[in-house]
Amino acid sequence: MLTRRLLAPALAAALALLAPPARAAWPDRPVTIIANFGPGTSVDLIARLIAPKLQAAWGQPVVVQNVVGAAGVIGADRVAKAPADGYTLLVTGDAAMVVRGSMEPKPPYVTQRDLAPISQLAITPNILVVANSVPATTLAELLALGRARPGALTFAHIGAGTSQHIGGELLKQLSGVDLTAVSYNDGGAQIQDVLAGRVTMSFSSVVNALPRVREGSWRALGVSSASRIAAAPEIPTIAEQGVPGFVAVAWLGLMAPAGTPPALIARINADAVAALRAPDLQPRMAELGMEPVGSSAEDFAALIAREIPRMAGVLEKAGMRAP
């Protein structure tokens, strides 16, 4: 009996040495949010709005890193290939999640296989703007101008598959007016060319369009959402101006690498939704033309599953589906 009592502590110590170390509670180090569009874009802005809220909730630094290129594909691919441990997250728009996969013959990732939805963060419409030199003050006048001069009207966008690009293609398809797309890598150059009238129009984000419209540099002809926006209720929707069925909004969402533990997805979802509901955040989002959502991971996954075939149809009609 004495020998057993003497051996027990030694045996317990040996077993403790052999046991794997206990995992530290997540997070025990900084978390990186990759924003796959550049500074000042809606993707970047929503990431930087929620990052301080998540940092406060998690007690660790939350760093926003812009990884841009290929309409968001490069940043999304980096997250898709990151460890599924909750330390690398993605704030993205719909282009990289539901559009580019239909456009790339060999996409570097498959959204529904390689990324895990956490929450749809917001919906953000665009405003159809034209230079003051364009002889059209309404959408009807613009479309009449396009019918009189087929192919003469151009629309600027910042990358194939973005909501700006889809908006132009959808307007072309639903109105029957021949519009020519002009792609830009530099958002600043795009804005300057529309301001100068070198390009006829653009579906510009609310945050970029409204200040220029209100100072008189641009003319707003319609919003791309199904209903008018709180930030500018005086601007009619495109659908209500004789283009029924027109909806071309961008959505913003939070994603993680596939394989991230469900409990961790649930934790991040709860904290992201709480951030969106913060009283000081909602007025700022409204100013930027963003409508907060804060969905469940399941609802966000269902949205992606619906949007992939819908956007593929738009691209197919535009002759832009990958073979």
C-alpha positions as CSV (number, residue, x, y, z in Angstrom):
1,M,0.0,0.0,0.0
2,L,2.9,2.3,0.9
3,T,4.6,1.6,-2.4
4,R,1.4,2.3,-4.3
5,R,1.0,5.7,-2.6
6,L,4.6,6.6,-3.4
7,L,4.3,5.6,-7.1
8,A,1.0,7.4,-7.7
9,P,2.4,11.0,-7.9
10,A,5.3,9.9,-10.1
11,L,2.9,8.1,-12.5
12,A,0.6,11.1,-12.7
13,A,3.5,13.4,-13.5
14,A,4.7,11.0,-16.2
15,L,1.2,10.9,-17.8
16,A,1.0,14.7,-17.7
17,L,4.2,14.9,-19.7
18,L,2.9,12.5,-22.3
19,A,-0.5,14.3,-22.7
20,P,-0.8,16.9,-25.5
21,P,-0.8,20.5,-24.4
22,A,-4.2,22.1,-23.8
23,R,-5.2,24.5,-26.6
24,A,-5.4,28.1,-25.7
25,A,-8.8,29.7,-26.0
26,W,-9.3,31.5,-29.4
27,P,-8.0,34.0,-30.1
28,D,-4.7,34.1,-28.3
29,R,-3.0,36.2,-31.0
30,P,-3.9,38.9,-33.6
31,V,-6.6,38.1,-36.2
32,T,-6.1,39.3,-39.8
33,I,-9.1,40.3,-41.9
34,I,-8.2,40.4,-45.6
35,A,-10.2,43.0,-47.6
36,N,-10.0,41.9,-51.2
37,F,-10.5,45.4,-52.6
38,G,-8.5,48.6,-52.1
39,P,-8.7,51.4,-49.6
40,G,-11.9,53.5,-49.8
41,T,-14.0,50.8,-51.4
42,S,-17.1,49.4,-49.7
43,V,-15.3,46.1,-48.9
44,D,-12.5,48.1,-47.2
45,L,-14.8,50.4,-45.4
46,I,-17.0,47.7,-43.9
47,A,-13.9,45.7,-42.8
48,R,-12.5,48.8,-41.0
49,L,-15.9,49.6,-39.4
50,I,-16.3,46.2,-37.8
51,A,-12.6,45.5,-37.0
52,P,-12.5,47.7,-33.8
53,K,-15.8,46.1,-32.6
54,L,-14.3,42.6,-33.1
55,Q,-11.1,43.7,-31.4
56,A,-12.9,44.8,-28.4
57,A,-14.9,41.6,-28.3
58,W,-11.9,39.3,-28.7
59,G,-9.3,41.1,-26.7
60,Q,-6.7,40.8,-29.5
61,P,-5.7,43.1,-32.3
62,V,-7.8,42.7,-35.5
63,V,-5.7,43.9,-38.5
64,V,-7.3,44.8,-41.8
65,Q,-5.0,44.0,-44.8
66,N,-5.9,45.0,-48.4
67,V,-5.0,42.2,-50.8
68,V,-6.3,43.4,-54.2
69,G,-6.4,42.2,-57.8
70,A,-8.5,40.3,-60.3
71,A,-11.8,41.7,-59.0
72,G,-11.2,40.3,-55.5
73,V,-10.0,36.9,-56.5
74,I,-6.4,37.2,-55.3
75,G,-7.4,38.2,-51.7
76,A,-10.1,35.5,-51.6
77,D,-7.7,32.9,-52.8
78,R,-5.2,33.7,-50.1
79,V,-7.9,33.2,-47.4
80,A,-9.1,30.0,-49.1
81,K,-5.6,28.6,-48.8
82,A,-5.0,29.8,-45.2
83,P,-5.2,27.6,-42.1
84,A,-8.7,27.0,-40.9
85,D,-8.0,28.3,-37.4
86,G,-10.0,31.6,-37.3
87,Y,-6.9,33.8,-37.5
88,T,-7.3,34.7,-41.2
89,L,-10.8,35.9,-42.3
90,L,-12.1,37.5,-45.5
91,V,-14.3,40.5,-46.0
92,T,-15.4,40.3,-49.6
93,G,-18.1,41.3,-52.1
94,D,-20.2,39.2,-54.3
95,A,-17.9,39.4,-57.4
96,A,-15.2,37.1,-56.0
97,M,-17.8,34.8,-54.4
98,V,-20.5,34.2,-57.0
99,V,-19.4,35.8,-60.3
100,R,-15.7,35.1,-61.0
101,G,-16.1,31.3,-60.7
102,S,-18.3,31.4,-63.8
103,M,-15.8,33.6,-65.7
104,E,-12.6,31.7,-65.0
105,P,-11.8,28.5,-67.0
106,K,-9.9,27.2,-64.0
107,P,-10.7,29.3,-60.9
108,P,-8.1,29.1,-58.1
109,Y,-10.8,28.3,-55.6
110,V,-14.4,27.1,-55.5
111,T,-16.4,29.2,-53.2
112,Q,-18.7,26.5,-51.9
113,R,-15.9,24.1,-51.4
114,D,-13.0,26.2,-50.2
115,L,-14.6,29.0,-48.1
116,A,-16.9,28.9,-45.2
117,P,-19.7,31.6,-45.0
118,I,-19.9,33.4,-41.6
119,S,-22.3,36.3,-42.2
120,Q,-23.6,38.5,-44.9
121,L,-22.6,41.9,-43.5
122,A,-24.4,44.5,-45.7
123,I,-26.0,45.3,-49.0
124,T,-24.7,48.2,-51.0
125,P,-26.3,49.6,-54.1
126,N,-24.7,51.6,-56.8
127,I,-25.8,54.9,-58.4
128,L,-25.9,55.3,-62.1
129,V,-24.0,58.6,-62.8
130,V,-23.2,60.5,-66.0
131,A,-21.0,63.5,-66.7
132,N,-22.7,66.8,-66.9
133,S,-21.7,67.0,-70.5
134,V,-23.9,64.0,-71.4
135,P,-27.2,65.4,-72.9
136,A,-29.5,63.3,-70.7
137,T,-31.1,64.3,-67.4
138,T,-33.2,61.2,-66.9
139,L,-32.7,57.5,-67.5
140,A,-35.3,57.6,-70.2
141,E,-33.3,60.3,-72.1
142,L,-30.1,58.3,-71.7
143,L,-31.6,55.2,-73.1
144,A,-33.2,57.2,-76.0
145,L,-29.7,58.6,-76.7
146,G,-28.4,55.0,-76.8
147,R,-31.1,53.8,-79.1
148,A,-30.4,56.7,-81.5
149,R,-26.6,55.9,-81.5
150,P,-26.1,52.1,-81.0
151,G,-22.8,51.3,-79.4
152,A,-21.9,55.0,-78.7
153,L,-22.7,54.9,-75.0
154,T,-20.0,53.5,-72.7
155,F,-20.0,52.5,-69.1
156,A,-16.9,52.3,-66.8
157,H,-16.3,49.5,-64.3
158,I,-13.5,48.5,-62.0
159,G,-13.3,44.9,-63.0
160,A,-15.2,42.2,-64.8
161,G,-17.7,40.6,-62.5
162,T,-18.0,43.5,-60.1
163,S,-21.4,45.0,-59.3
164,Q,-20.5,48.0,-61.5
165,H,-19.9,45.6,-64.5
166,I,-22.9,43.5,-63.8
167,G,-25.1,46.6,-63.6
168,G,-24.0,47.8,-67.0
169,E,-24.5,44.4,-68.6
170,L,-27.9,44.0,-66.9
171,L,-29.0,47.4,-68.1
172,K,-27.9,46.5,-71.6
173,Q,-29.9,43.2,-71.5
174,L,-33.1,44.5,-69.9
175,S,-33.3,47.8,-71.9
176,G,-32.1,46.5,-75.2
177,V,-29.7,49.4,-75.6
178,D,-26.2,48.6,-76.9
179,L,-23.7,49.7,-74.3
180,T,-19.9,49.3,-74.5
181,A,-18.0,48.3,-71.3
182,V,-14.7,50.1,-70.5
183,S,-12.7,48.3,-67.8
184,Y,-10.3,50.0,-65.4
185,N,-7.7,48.7,-62.9
186,D,-7.5,52.1,-61.2
187,G,-10.7,53.4,-59.5
188,G,-9.3,56.9,-59.5
189,A,-8.8,56.9,-63.3
190,Q,-12.3,55.5,-63.8
191,I,-13.8,58.4,-61.7
192,Q,-11.8,61.0,-63.6
193,D,-12.8,59.7,-67.0
194,V,-16.5,59.7,-66.1
195,L,-16.2,63.2,-64.6
196,A,-14.5,64.4,-67.8
197,G,-17.1,62.7,-70.1
198,R,-14.5,60.5,-71.7
199,V,-16.8,57.6,-70.6
200,T,-20.6,58.1,-70.7
201,M,-21.6,56.6,-67.4
202,S,-20.7,54.4,-64.4
203,F,-22.5,52.5,-61.7
204,S,-20.6,54.1,-58.9
205,S,-20.7,53.2,-55.2
206,V,-22.8,55.5,-53.0
207,V,-19.7,56.6,-51.1
208,N,-18.0,57.7,-54.3
209,A,-21.1,59.0,-56.1
210,L,-23.1,61.0,-53.6
211,P,-20.5,63.7,-52.8
212,R,-19.8,64.4,-56.4
213,V,-23.6,64.4,-57.3
214,R,-24.3,66.9,-54.4
215,E,-21.4,69.2,-55.4
216,G,-22.7,69.2,-59.0
217,S,-19.8,67.3,-60.6
218,W,-22.0,64.4,-61.7
219,R,-25.6,63.8,-62.5
220,A,-27.4,60.8,-60.8
221,L,-29.9,59.0,-63.0
222,G,-30.9,56.1,-60.8
223,V,-30.0,53.7,-58.0
224,S,-29.4,50.0,-58.7
225,S,-31.4,48.5,-55.8
226,A,-35.0,47.3,-55.7
227,S,-36.0,50.3,-53.6
228,R,-34.8,53.8,-53.0
229,I,-31.9,54.3,-50.6
230,A,-32.1,56.2,-47.3
231,A,-29.0,58.2,-48.1
232,A,-30.6,59.7,-51.2
233,P,-34.3,59.1,-51.3
234,E,-34.8,61.6,-54.1
235,I,-33.0,59.4,-56.6
236,P,-35.4,57.0,-58.2
237,T,-34.6,53.3,-58.8
238,I,-33.7,52.1,-62.3
239,A,-36.6,49.6,-62.1
240,E,-39.2,52.3,-61.5
241,Q,-38.0,54.2,-64.5
242,G,-39.1,51.7,-67.1
243,V,-36.6,48.9,-66.6
244,P,-38.6,46.4,-64.6
245,G,-36.7,43.6,-62.8
246,F,-33.4,45.6,-62.7
247,V,-31.6,44.9,-59.4
248,A,-27.8,45.0,-59.4
249,V,-26.5,45.4,-55.8
250,A,-23.3,44.4,-54.2
251,W,-23.3,42.5,-51.0
252,L,-20.6,42.3,-48.5
253,G,-19.8,39.3,-46.4
254,L,-17.5,37.7,-43.9
255,M,-15.9,34.4,-44.8
256,A,-13.3,31.9,-43.3
257,P,-11.3,29.1,-44.9
258,A,-13.3,25.9,-45.3
259,G,-12.9,23.5,-42.4
260,T,-13.0,26.2,-39.7
261,P,-14.7,24.5,-36.7
262,P,-18.4,25.2,-36.6
263,A,-18.2,26.4,-33.0
264,L,-15.7,29.0,-34.1
265,I,-17.8,30.1,-37.1
266,A,-20.7,30.5,-34.6
267,R,-18.6,32.6,-32.3
268,I,-17.3,34.9,-35.0
269,N,-20.9,35.2,-36.5
270,A,-22.3,36.3,-33.1
271,D,-19.7,38.9,-32.6
272,A,-19.9,40.2,-36.2
273,V,-23.7,40.5,-36.0
274,A,-23.4,42.3,-32.6
275,A,-20.9,44.7,-34.2
276,L,-23.3,45.6,-37.0
277,R,-26.0,46.4,-34.5
278,A,-23.8,48.8,-32.5
279,P,-25.7,52.2,-32.3
280,D,-22.7,54.2,-33.4
281,L,-22.1,52.0,-36.5
282,Q,-25.5,52.0,-38.1
283,P,-25.7,55.8,-38.8
284,R,-22.2,55.6,-40.4
285,M,-23.2,52.7,-42.6
286,A,-26.3,54.6,-43.7
287,E,-24.1,57.6,-44.7
288,L,-22.1,55.2,-46.8
289,G,-25.2,53.8,-48.5
290,M,-24.8,50.4,-46.8
291,E,-27.8,48.5,-45.5
292,P,-26.7,46.3,-42.5
293,V,-27.7,42.6,-42.7
294,G,-26.0,40.4,-40.1
295,S,-27.3,37.0,-41.3
296,S,-26.7,33.6,-40.0
297,A,-24.0,31.5,-41.6
298,E,-26.7,29.2,-43.0
299,D,-28.7,32.0,-44.6
300,F,-25.5,33.4,-46.1
301,A,-24.6,30.0,-47.6
302,A,-28.1,29.8,-49.1
303,L,-27.7,33.3,-50.6
304,I,-24.4,32.3,-52.3
305,A,-26.1,29.1,-53.6
306,R,-28.9,31.1,-55.2
307,E,-26.7,33.9,-56.6
308,I,-24.1,31.7,-58.4
309,P,-26.6,30.4,-61.0
310,R,-28.4,33.7,-61.3
311,M,-25.2,35.6,-62.0
312,A,-24.0,32.8,-64.4
313,G,-27.2,33.5,-66.4
314,V,-26.3,37.2,-66.7
315,L,-22.8,36.4,-67.8
316,E,-23.9,33.8,-70.3
317,K,-26.2,36.3,-72.0
318,A,-23.2,38.7,-72.1
319,G,-21.0,36.0,-73.7
320,M,-18.7,36.0,-70.6
321,R,-19.1,32.5,-69.2
322,A,-16.0,30.4,-69.0
323,P,-16.0,27.4,-71.4
